[in-house]
Amino acid sequence: MFKDTVVVVTGAASGIGKQTAIEFARQAAKVVVADIDETSGTAVVADLTRDGHDAIFIRTDLTSEADCRHLITAAAETYGTVDVLVNNAGIEISTPLHEMSEQEWDRLVDTNLKSMFLCSKHALRTMVEANSGVIVNVCSVSGLVAWPGIAAYNATKGGVMMLTKSLAVDYAQYNIRANCVCPSIIDTPMTDTSIGHDASVKEEKAKLNPIGRLGTPEDVANAILFLASEKSSFITGAALTVDGGYTAI
Ligand SMILES: NC(=O)c1ccc[n+]([C@@H]2O[C@H](COP(=O)([O-])OP(=O)(O)OC[C@H]3O[C@@H](n4cnc5c(N)ncnc54)[C@H](O)[C@@H]3O)[C@@H](O)[C@H]2O)c1
């Protein structure tokens, strides 16, 4: 479905981003793996190329405009263009708001929101010129409802939600679509860090979803590929929940 489509995935060294890179590669896309974690990012690309896929790793600190500019330029120089941008990278800091330092707030906002502005800004220059492109942002159910105890994270995801809608409205005239996915808890290294490895804790969290299990990186990657594909050609500015029914209650 994505033969020769050039796809940039941020935060693709781990979790949802890694699985998204794998799924695009399986669909014959040319995949640009961007991450600050050079060891894991290089390993993802080594696995993909060993399996016969076309992929490169570009070390990127997504909080830096110079790095984001370099990411998009290097992708376009290597593969000729950027057709799809998946803004996925994010972090969670769960310090209560009244104890949160300015540095923690800035790190969250820079990683979760500014990074999406910066990568979109530079990818849009290529996409506008091509009169074609798709952006998929990884938001969260916490962009829709306030998840308890992570106020600053929720605020960044609220920003991602409105950035997505604004991209959709402003760039539809250039044949560019922008959508986001809103996962509830997904079983990734981020979740292991925030709730631990204890199976009973994971079972309790899974009960929050009417479907009764945690999401998998594949669940989210599938939704991202749908929003990047021609099958969603009349969908823009949308927030697709991938939450086992969490927000339906
Ligand atoms: N895991 C969940 O339960 C869940 C739920 C909803 C939304 N999300 C969102 O999904 C996205 C991916 O989360 P995940 O669970 O796969 O996390 P993860 O921790 O497994 O992977 C995140 C990746 O982002 C990279 N990264 C972090 N800061 C970076 C920076 N400054 N520059 C470049 N790369 C950077 C990390 O190195 C890592 O490889 C995030 O935006 C997260 O907010 C996750």
The ligand as an SDF file (V2000), in Angstrom:
LIG
                    3D

 44 48  0  0  0  0  0  0  0  0999 V2000
    2.4690    4.2980   26.0200 N   0  0  0  0  0  0  0  0  0  0  0  0
    1.2790    4.8440   26.2460 C   0  0  0  0  0  0  0  0  0  0  0  0
    0.5090    4.3740   27.0970 O   0  0  0  0  0  0  0  0  0  0  0  0
    0.8250    6.0330   25.4520 C   0  0  0  0  0  0  0  0  0  0  0  0
   -0.5190    6.4160   25.5260 C   0  0  0  0  0  0  0  0  0  0  0  0
   -0.9470    7.5210   24.7880 C   0  0  0  0  0  0  0  0  0  0  0  0
   -0.0580    8.2250   24.0270 C   0  0  0  0  0  0  0  0  0  0  0  0
    1.2500    7.8390   23.9790 N   0  0  0  0  0  0  0  0  0  0  0  0
    2.1670    8.6220   23.1570 C   0  0  0  0  0  0  0  0  0  0  0  0
    2.7580    7.7720   22.2050 O   0  0  0  0  0  0  0  0  0  0  0  0
    4.0360    8.3030   21.8400 C   0  0  0  0  0  0  0  0  0  0  0  0
    5.0800    7.2010   21.9090 C   0  0  0  0  0  0  0  0  0  0  0  0
    5.0860    6.6810   23.2250 O   0  0  0  0  0  0  0  0  0  0  0  0
    5.7140    5.2430   23.6020 P   0  0  0  0  0  0  0  0  0  0  0  0
    4.8510    4.6930   24.6630 O   0  0  0  0  0  0  0  0  0  0  0  0
    5.9810    4.4770   22.3890 O   0  0  0  0  0  0  0  0  0  0  0  0
    7.0770    5.7490   24.2980 O   0  0  0  0  0  0  0  0  0  0  0  0
    8.5480    5.1200   24.3340 P   0  0  0  0  0  0  0  0  0  0  0  0
    9.1760    5.7240   25.5310 O   0  0  0  0  0  0  0  0  0  0  0  0
    8.5130    3.6500   24.1980 O   0  0  0  0  0  0  0  0  0  0  0  0
    9.2250    5.7230   23.0080 O   0  0  0  0  0  0  0  0  0  0  0  0
    9.4160    7.1060   22.8510 C   0  0  0  0  0  0  0  0  0  0  0  0
   10.6140    7.3490   21.9630 C   0  0  0  0  0  0  0  0  0  0  0  0
   10.7810    8.7750   21.8190 O   0  0  0  0  0  0  0  0  0  0  0  0
   12.1670    9.0510   21.8880 C   0  0  0  0  0  0  0  0  0  0  0  0
   12.4080   10.4400   22.3160 N   0  0  0  0  0  0  0  0  0  0  0  0
   12.1130   11.0060   23.5070 C   0  0  0  0  0  0  0  0  0  0  0  0
   12.5570   12.2740   23.5430 N   0  0  0  0  0  0  0  0  0  0  0  0
   13.1380   12.5250   22.3330 C   0  0  0  0  0  0  0  0  0  0  0  0
   13.7940   13.6480   21.7580 C   0  0  0  0  0  0  0  0  0  0  0  0
   13.9420   14.8020   22.4400 N   0  0  0  0  0  0  0  0  0  0  0  0
   14.2640   13.5430   20.4920 N   0  0  0  0  0  0  0  0  0  0  0  0
   14.1360   12.3800   19.8120 C   0  0  0  0  0  0  0  0  0  0  0  0
   13.5480   11.2810   20.3010 N   0  0  0  0  0  0  0  0  0  0  0  0
   13.0510   11.3580   21.5560 C   0  0  0  0  0  0  0  0  0  0  0  0
   12.7160    8.0490   22.9000 C   0  0  0  0  0  0  0  0  0  0  0  0
   14.1290    7.9010   22.7730 O   0  0  0  0  0  0  0  0  0  0  0  0
   11.9280    6.7990   22.5340 C   0  0  0  0  0  0  0  0  0  0  0  0
   12.6040    6.0310   21.5690 O   0  0  0  0  0  0  0  0  0  0  0  0
    4.2920    9.4850   22.7770 C   0  0  0  0  0  0  0  0  0  0  0  0
    3.9680   10.7000   22.1240 O   0  0  0  0  0  0  0  0  0  0  0  0
    3.3210    9.2260   23.9100 C   0  0  0  0  0  0  0  0  0  0  0  0
    2.9510   10.4130   24.5710 O   0  0  0  0  0  0  0  0  0  0  0  0
    1.7160    6.7500   24.6620 C   0  0  0  0  0  0  0  0  0  0  0  0
  1  2  1  0
  2  3  2  0
  2  4  1  0
  4  5  1  0
  4 44  2  0
  5  6  2  0
  6  7  1  0
  7  8  2  0
  8  9  1  0
  8 44  1  0
  9 10  1  0
  9 42  1  0
 10 11  1  0
 11 12  1  0
 11 40  1  0
 12 13  1  0
 13 14  1  0
 14 15  2  0
 14 16  1  0
 14 17  1  0
 17 18  1  0
 18 19  2  0
 18 20  1  0
 18 21  1  0
 21 22  1  0
 22 23  1  0
 23 24  1  0
 23 38  1  0
 24 25  1  0
 25 26  1  0
 25 36  1  0
 26 27  1  0
 26 35  1  0
 27 28  2  0
 28 29  1  0
 29 30  1  0
 29 35  2  0
 30 31  1  0
 30 32  2  0
 32 33  1  0
 33 34  2  0
 34 35  1  0
 36 37  1  0
 36 38  1  0
 38 39  1  0
 40 41  1  0
 40 42  1  0
 42 43  1  0
M  CHG  2   8   1  16  -1
M  END
$$$$
